[in-house]
Amino acid sequence: DMDSTKINAVNSGRQYIKHIPATDVKEIKKHGGWATDNPKELAKANAILICVPTPLTKQREPDMSYIVNTADMLSNVIRRGQIIVLESTTYPGTTREILLPPLEKCGLKAGKDFFLAYSPEREDPGSKGHSAHDIPKVVGGLTPDSLKIARALYNCVVPKTVPVSSLEAAEATKLMENIFRSVNIALVNELKQVFARMNIDIWEVVDAAKSKPFGFMPFYPGPGLGGHCIPIDPFYLTWKAREYECSTRFIELAGEVNIAMPEYVVGRTSEELNRMRKSLNGSKILLVGVAYKKDVDDMRESPSLRLLELFGRSGAKVDYHDPFIPSLPKTRNYKFSKKSVPLTPANIKKYDAVIIATDHTNTDYHSIGLNAKLVVDTRNAMKDVGRTKAKVTKA
């Protein structure tokens, strides 16, 4: 890794990703694991797994610079007998078209001198039910030997590997998984807005529908999509599909619905404040949760960042509380200078509206219900809260 902070943390046995137990990091050090920012050290490895970012540009086109830079770096250090596996989520063709050519500039031949495969990450951050030890891994190889070696590597740590016929099939598998989630989340987000007009609770409907033992899988609405996969990955396929003169209207429509959800939350908040004879302009807003999902410290692509921007643009004074993110670092698109405020009864009473954007487990929702004037709940976090004094509305 090129981040010295992470290198120092791993080599000291310290945790720097909060949802990964500190004991796991200590075990790495205990068993001789170590981290480096010296590319020359990679020549010592038998297997090199590439897990670099694959973001979108402002034009929503794939940014391949991290993969290209990594390939250029590796071309100076790879040796015979190594296997190189790309794990970053990307469009079909990336491993063969973008990664492979720079690697072979060193004079070694892929499939003969070194081996190349693609195996997408499957991760559920913060989940206690899904660890790497429980999740099968899809693997595609450049050649039959590449596939065989990659499977042998991953079979050491996962319950099973799922071989596919090509690099492209493995790349497409990860996109399909994330597009499936994006489309279904967009569906419930759209239904939420329709049912709200009908005075029907979308969460009640989903919970009732999931009692059906077949033909239905529950998805839940929210203030928008976040994380490093679902808001981004579908657009990788829409971009690549244009090369084949294919339209992806369904995928793009789902993206539009999900991207627009923060505006919906701000609109609902404004409506409720108006009913209280209060303008959004000049109101004090507390956003509870800026991580993209509960119980993690990851705020990549979090809809909360867009909410902070929109509320501020509307003239509101916005603070946030998140026990996992004590201060907001600069991101590609946002440069906030804010620190998390304590969620005390006295603090809660200062705000005209409390917006629950991320439903962290240890948040005191009872205190919010007793001390807030208005609660806009985007996660159904207040469902089990008993007595409240606040006006609670779902959005």
Steps between C-alpha positions, in 0.01 A plus 500: 500500500614855436339638819768507771235531772358160406846348464598615849171380649531146359865470596418615853211256527249787523150504357417783256171366358257496790278210391805271471581369850827622649578139592509411129761766429709380794479145363645619169803640680525198729526262204760706316273709280621846411427797276721707273494797267806377309390349163826303471386280788221363276757294310522275809130412490360185340158662459411866447137604553409844364230676704518863385215752462295516180305826535300695245596829341270801526361390163412159653759318296740238645821638648757231420800702619555295817508173307722646227745643754510170687564307179784736406652456845472120488659480156827602663496236774308186395689176446437154361260275689294771666122520480338843479130537579291814453226531764381857434145524368503601135344450158544180293825518306705701750739222602571398142496844337635734771705291744660238276683713235709705748591186696643334189721801422762342726548224243324225695199326342175467695380140521853372445745698716250642747130444555205739495149473646203706614311433823269774630487597864186389681472693821222604735665764724372505855306177462557243771349223287718518190878478522757402240498151647131456412472651151574300181729673253442528126819450296578546131841435346682619190598137432400163651821498705430854624156388615638189667766691694258779605252244629774322695592833661148599603396150607741543791276764658144485358242218526509446125592663172257538212688472168369678192608469139681832458633815660204688354242264652654554845502877450136493386399291803595774746321764295186288486502453877522873564259600223247258649523686830494844339187427296309347789595778740387751240169316477429525873622861505248583229225303674580683823415830335180365344381330820580811707248693290248226580585515871640143485819403685744338255686323783179338621425387145847350447486315831159358410611403148809316622276253685448339158745205491560521124522757220591797721823634647483797739682823415468814708487870405731770625631852435697384196778256418850503643815294512769421248292255293127538445486874411790462255520152349179505291634798304805294402273270304295782348826655375631173355162415346521807276800341330263224387221744406281375784279718719468433872184695581404288799839542669517872430145559626586322827805724533289811446249396768768422758704814427190716550415366847689767700292767325186311606617494865571873496160565342318295765691680775403837354133394484498393865675817613243705309223322691674618817506856356877478456704566187783269401705813433644592839403174671748298704535144370675205666590215266538173689743275314733581211638150439341336196367208708453411864788416731785577258736796469484511120345813349586442133213618277283542810168673429551686828768712332249606238247571776751725678554687174130537417396614848785751507409627154142552623621735770481259792774473764601135495694294755548126512549221751675175420696298760696328224609818320620768747586747224426526130807447281526654156361281223511516121181707490463660844718711726301543819662629816281343767540287810247264656296661777401303812151353499396634839143599598606864528657492155204328338263768632698770316398375156183563305527158332700182550555296183583132552709415196697200633354264758806414710414237761617689810330832420265609780176523301294523821681822591440633149129423533472670838702812423467582130234732362483319165653168393529411132574128496641364172589156643197405713733524799225635727269202449572342840523823696217522748395836644611801296433870521634574156297508182639200307463477125651248262677600180 
